[in-house]
């Protein structure tokens, strides 16, 4: 049901140089945020009009239908302009051409800084968004804020948890790991018992790597406007790479790329025993791994210290209003409906993992039993994970580019040949630093 979080390939058109030069343009971004009251928003809904929404997230189809039924004078043109990077390239093209810019755009959290830096997105604080902090869980809310501005409203979140095949664990006498040392030990035990089975699959993925560093306490990215610091030599990053290197060196990771047919097959036949992934995963398992129905369970993410309770985000998107949008008040009305009001419940009912505290804390959500997961109340585990997301994480203002070159740097550690994961991350750092400088950023 949800879009897979694959390593993104960067289109040449989505260049950070366009973003940096955009900072000084002075177009549409020089003044304070608009001041729009609830009465203004209701008046816009009563008057009606048309807005265009660029988004790929499937639950929005029902949200749009419900919104138009409630507000019959409003027409919402929901357009899939591509998934992730494809849409970002199209959006940047439209912004550069000052033509065809949508009124609303879905933007993943890691990509938001790139558009915020260019002042391509509307500050929503003047529409009342600044008062919504308690509405959302901390991870997604922090992702849409920059200084005192709010540049999107969270649609969903991806607090990480451990998904595991209970049948495989029971067959081989494995215990559910609570620490990463235990995770490695169970990986070794499983592979000794069945050389065709692996604790998980990983061939190198930027988003997973940064989320693991986040949970380990690392903060390799430091961002202050166009001044950026990148440090993958920090101790917490090294802690992650040392642990994960044990899995790589022991050949304990399935050499299968995520979201491929082989990956789905491994999840179904038990040769891939766990996933450490975002809370949006249940719907993907239910729809894509039907052969394993009843076998999977969910547990808290393993910890770096015994007794810890820290998670990180992996994935998730916001809805934002491009600065060049032509019907911003009506666009914000849709944002508020889709992410805060009735639309938030609709999306939750259709399988989205909510970023809203009301849905996360509701008995209807928490008590739901999942037949696919053997009747487990999965949402209780995932909602607790959402409360444990570590604060203070930043993405690069050119994270889309950085992720696109991970395979040629950090990803080389998974290919053998003597490159360690730590060396790969330092190479990733070097490439990212060079790119940032070339695009006009100050690197420190």
C-alpha positions in Angstrom: 0.0 0.0 0.0 2.9 2.3 0.7 5.7 3.5 -1.6 8.9 1.5 -1.0 11.8 3.5 0.4 14.3 2.6 -2.2 17.7 4.3 -2.7 16.9 7.2 -4.9 18.4 8.0 -8.2 19.0 11.6 -8.8 17.8 13.3 -11.9 20.2 15.9 -13.2 17.6 18.6 -13.2 17.2 18.5 -9.4 20.4 20.4 -8.8 21.3 22.0 -5.5 22.9 24.8 -7.4 19.4 25.9 -8.4 18.4 25.8 -4.8 21.3 27.8 -3.5 20.9 30.5 -6.1 17.3 30.6 -5.4 18.0 31.7 -1.8 19.0 35.1 -3.0 16.3 35.6 -5.6 14.0 37.7 -3.5 11.0 36.3 -5.4 8.0 35.6 -3.3 10.0 35.1 -0.1 11.0 38.4 1.2 8.2 39.2 3.6 6.7 37.7 6.7 4.3 34.7 6.4 0.8 35.4 5.5 -1.8 35.9 8.3 -4.8 33.8 7.5 -7.5 33.1 10.0 -9.8 30.1 10.4 -12.6 32.4 9.1 -10.6 33.1 6.0 -10.1 29.4 5.4 -13.8 28.6 5.9 -14.7 31.4 3.5 -12.3 30.0 0.9 -14.0 26.6 1.2 -17.4 28.2 0.9 -16.4 30.1 -2.2 -14.8 27.1 -3.7 -12.3 26.8 -6.6 -9.8 24.3 -7.9 -6.4 23.1 -6.6 -3.9 20.7 -8.0 -2.2 18.2 -5.7 0.9 16.3 -6.7 1.2 13.1 -4.6 1.8 9.4 -5.1 0.5 8.2 -1.7 -2.5 6.0 -2.4 -4.7 6.7 0.6 -5.0 10.3 -0.6 -7.5 9.1 -3.3 -10.1 8.5 -0.6 -9.2 11.7 1.2 -9.8 13.7 -1.9 -13.1 12.0 -2.6 -14.3 12.7 0.9 -13.1 16.3 0.9 -14.9 17.1 -2.4 -18.1 15.5 -1.1 -17.9 17.7 2.1 -17.0 20.8 0.1 -18.8 20.4 -3.2 -17.6 23.8 -4.6 -14.0 22.6 -4.4 -12.3 20.6 -7.1 -9.1 18.7 -6.2 -7.0 17.5 -9.1 -4.9 14.7 -7.7 -1.9 14.1 -10.0 0.7 11.4 -9.7 3.7 13.3 -11.1 6.1 10.5 -10.2 7.3 8.8 -7.1 9.9 10.5 -4.9 12.8 11.8 -6.9 10.8 11.8 -10.2 8.2 14.2 -8.7 11.0 16.4 -7.1 12.6 16.8 -10.5 9.3 17.7 -12.1 8.5 20.1 -9.3 11.9 21.8 -9.6 11.4 22.1 -13.3 8.0 23.7 -12.8 9.5 26.1 -10.2 12.4 27.1 -12.4 10.0 27.7 -15.4 7.5 29.5 -13.1 4.8 27.5 -14.9 2.7 24.5 -13.9 3.6 24.5 -10.2 1.0 22.6 -8.2 -0.9 24.1 -5.2 0.1 21.1 -3.0 3.0 18.7 -3.2 4.0 15.6 -1.3 7.5 15.9 -0.1 9.4 13.3 1.9 11.0 14.5 5.1 14.5 14.0 3.9 13.9 16.1 0.8 12.2 19.0 2.5 15.4 20.9 3.4 16.4 21.0 -0.3 13.2 23.0 -1.1 13.1 25.0 2.1 16.6 26.3 1.5 15.5 27.5 -1.9 12.5 29.2 -0.3 10.3 27.2 -2.7 7.8 26.3 0.0 5.3 28.5 1.8 5.8 29.1 5.5 2.5 27.8 6.9 2.9 29.4 10.4 0.7 32.3 9.2 -2.1 29.9 8.5 -2.1 28.6 12.1 0.3 25.7 11.5 2.6 26.8 14.3 -0.1 25.9 16.9 -0.2 22.3 15.8 2.9 20.9 17.6 0.8 18.9 20.0 -1.1 17.4 17.1 1.9 15.5 15.8 4.5 13.1 17.2 7.9 14.7 17.7 9.8 13.1 14.8 7.5 14.2 11.9 6.9 17.6 13.5 10.6 18.3 13.9 11.1 17.3 10.2 8.7 19.9 8.9 10.0 22.8 11.0 12.9 25.0 10.2 13.6 27.7 12.8 10.3 29.3 13.6 8.8 28.3 10.2 6.6 25.3 9.3 7.0 24.2 5.7 4.7 21.3 5.6 2.2 19.2 7.6 3.1 15.6 8.4 1.2 13.0 6.6 2.7 9.9 8.1 5.7 8.6 10.0 8.1 5.7 10.0 9.4 5.0 13.5 11.5 1.9 13.2 10.8 -1.5 14.7 11.9 -5.1 14.3 9.7 -7.2 12.1 10.5 -10.9 12.4 9.3 -14.3 11.1 8.2 -16.1 14.3 8.0 -19.5 12.5 11.7 -19.2 11.5 12.7 -18.1 15.0 10.8 -21.0 16.6 12.2 -23.6 14.2 15.8 -22.6 14.9 15.4 -21.7 18.6 16.2 -18.1 18.1 15.4 -15.4 20.7 14.0 -12.0 19.7 17.1 -9.7 20.1 16.8 -6.7 22.3 20.3 -5.4 21.6 22.4 -5.2 18.4 25.0 -7.6 19.9 22.2 -10.1 20.4 21.0 -9.4 16.8 24.4 -10.4 15.5 24.5 -13.5 17.7 21.1 -14.6 16.4 22.3 -13.9 12.8 25.2 -16.3 13.4 23.0 -18.9 15.0 20.5 -18.8 12.2 23.0 -19.1 9.4 24.8 -22.0 11.1 21.5 -23.8 11.4 20.5 -23.1 7.8 23.1 -21.7 5.4 20.3 -20.6 3.0 18.7 -18.4 5.7 19.8 -14.9 6.7 18.8 -12.6 9.5 18.0 -9.8 7.0 18.8 -8.6 3.5 21.0 -5.5 3.0 23.0 -4.6 -0.1 23.5 -1.0 1.0 20.8 1.6 1.3 21.4 5.3 2.2 18.1 5.8 4.1 18.6 2.7 6.3 22.2 3.6 7.0 21.4 7.2 8.2 18.4 5.9 10.3 20.7 3.4 12.0 23.3 6.1 12.7 20.4 8.3 14.0 19.4 5.6 16.5 23.0 5.0 17.5 23.2 8.6 18.6 25.1 9.9 15.6 24.5 13.3 14.2 26.8 13.4 11.2 25.0 16.3 9.5 25.1 19.8 10.9 23.1 22.4 8.9 22.9 26.2 9.4 21.4 27.6 6.2 23.9 27.1 3.5 26.7 26.2 6.0 26.9 22.4 6.3 29.0 20.0 8.3 29.4 16.3 7.5 31.2 14.0 9.9 31.0 10.2 9.5 34.1 9.7 11.7 32.1 10.5 14.9 32.0 7.7 17.5 28.3 6.8 17.2 28.7 6.3 13.4 31.7 4.1 14.1 29.7 2.1 16.6 27.1 1.3 14.0 29.6 0.5 11.2 31.6 -1.8 13.5 28.5 -3.8 14.4 27.2 -4.0 10.8 30.6 -4.9 9.5 30.4 -8.1 11.6 27.3 -9.0 9.6 29.0 -8.1 6.3 32.2 -10.0 7.1 30.3 -13.0 8.3 28.3 -13.1 5.1 25.2 -13.0 7.3 23.2 -10.6 5.1 21.2 -11.9 2.2 22.7 -10.5 -1.0 19.2 -9.5 -2.1 18.2 -5.9 -3.0 15.1 -4.6 -1.1 11.8 -4.3 -3.0 12.8 -6.8 -5.7 11.0 -10.1 -6.5 13.8 -12.0 -4.9 13.3 -9.9 -1.7 9.6 -10.6 -1.5 10.3 -14.3 -2.1 12.8 -14.4 0.7 10.4 -12.7 3.1 7.8 -15.3 2.1 9.8 -18.5 2.2 11.7 -17.7 5.5 15.2 -17.2 4.0 15.0 -13.5 5.2 14.1 -13.7 8.8 13.8 -10.1 9.9 13.4 -6.5 8.8 14.4 -3.4 10.7 12.2 -0.9 9.0 9.6 1.9 9.4 6.1 1.5 10.8 4.6 1.7 7.4 5.7 -1.8 6.6 2.7 -3.9 7.7 0.6 -3.0 4.7 3.5 -4.0 2.4 3.9 -7.4 4.0 0.1 -8.0 3.9 -0.1 -7.2 0.2 3.3 -8.4 -1.0 4.1 -11.4 1.1 0.8 -13.3 1.3 2.6 -16.6 1.6 3.8 -15.7 5.1 0.5 -14.7 6.6 0.3 -15.5 10.2 4.1 -16.0 10.6 5.4 -12.4 11.1 5.5 -10.5 14.4 6.7 -7.0 15.5 9.0 -6.2 18.4 10.8 -3.0 19.5 14.0 -2.1 17.6 17.1 -3.6 19.1 19.1 -1.2 21.2 22.8 -0.2 21.5 22.6 -0.4 25.3 20.7 -3.0 27.2 17.5 -1.5 28.6 17.5 1.4 26.2 14.4 2.7 24.4 15.5 4.8 21.5 14.3 4.6 17.9 14.7 6.6 14.7 12.5 7.5 11.7 12.8 5.7 8.4 10.6 7.2 5.7 7.5 9.4 5.9 6.1 12.4 4.0 4.6 15.8 4.4 2.2 17.8 2.3 3.6 21.2 1.4 2.4 24.3 -0.5 4.8 25.6 -3.1 5.6 29.3 -2.8 4.4 29.8 -6.4 1.0 28.1 -5.7 -1.9 30.3 -6.8 -4.6 29.3 -4.3 -2.8 29.0 -1.0 -5.7 29.4 1.4 -7.7 26.7 -0.3 -4.6 24.6 -0.5 -4.0 24.9 3.2 -7.6 24.0 3.9 -6.9 20.7 2.1 -3.7 20.2 4.0 -5.4 20.7 7.3 -8.2 18.3 6.3 -5.9 15.6 5.0 -3.4 15.7 7.9 -5.2 17.0 11.0 -8.9 16.6 10.5 -11.1 13.8 9.1 -8.6 12.9 6.5 -6.0 11.8 9.1 -8.5 9.2 10.3 -9.4 8.1 6.8 -5.8 7.6 5.9 -5.2 5.6 9.1 -8.3 3.5 8.4 -6.8 2.7 5.0 -3.4 1.5 6.4 -1.3 4.6 6.7 0.8 4.9 9.9 -0.3 8.2 11.5 1.9 11.1 12.5 -1.0 12.4 14.7 -1.2 11.8 18.4 -5.0 11.5 18.4 -4.9 8.5 16.0 -1.8 7.0 17.7 -3.4 7.1 21.1 -6.9 6.0 20.2 -8.1 2.6 21.5 -9.4 1.8 18.0 -5.9 2.1 16.6 -4.0 0.5 19.5 -6.3 -2.4 20.1 -6.5 -3.5 16.4 -5.5 -7.1 15.9 -3.7 -8.0 12.7 -4.5 -11.5 11.5 -1.4 -11.4 9.3 0.7 -11.0 12.4 -1.0 -13.8 14.3 -3.6 -11.6 15.9 -0.9 -9.4 17.5 -1.8 -5.8 18.4 1.0 -4.5 16.2 0.1 -0.8 16.6 0.9 -0.9 20.3 4.5 -1.7 19.5 4.7 0.8 16.7 3.0 3.6 18.7 5.5 3.2 21.5 8.3 3.4 19.0 6.9 6.7 17.7 7.3 8.1 21.2 10.9 7.0 21.4 12.4 8.7 18.3 15.6 10.4 19.3 15.6 14.2 18.7 18.1 16.4 17.0 18.5 14.8 13.6 19.1 16.9 10.5 19.2 16.0 6.8 21.5 17.7 4.3 20.0 20.4 2.1 21.1 18.2 -0.8 20.2 14.8 0.7 18.5 13.7 -2.5 21.8 13.9 -4.3 23.8 12.4 -1.4 21.5 9.4 -1.3 21.8 8.9 -5.0 25.6 8.3 -4.8 25.6 6.1 -1.7 25.8 2.9 -3.9 29.2 4.1 -5.3 30.6 4.9 -1.9 29.1 3.4 1.2 27.5 0.7 -0.8 30.8 -0.7 -2.0 31.4 -2.3 1.4 28.7 -4.8 0.5 30.5 -5.9 -2.6 33.6 -7.3 -1.0 37.1 -6.3 -2.2 38.3 -4.9 1.1 36.3 -1.8 1.4 34.8 -1.5 4.9 31.5 0.2 5.7 33.4 2.8 7.7 35.7 3.5 4.8 32.7 3.6 2.5 31.0 6.2 4.6 34.1 8.4 4.7 34.1 8.2 0.9 30.4 9.1 0.9 31.4 12.1 3.1 34.1 13.2 0.6 31.8 13.0 -2.4 29.0 14.9 -0.6 31.4 17.6 0.6 32.8 18.1 -2.9 29.3 18.3 -4.3 28.1 20.7 -1.7 31.1 23.1 -2.3 30.5 22.9 -6.1 26.9 24.0 -5.6 27.8 27.0 -3.4 27.5 25.6 0.1 30.0 26.4 2.8 31.3 23.1 4.2 32.9 22.8 7.6 
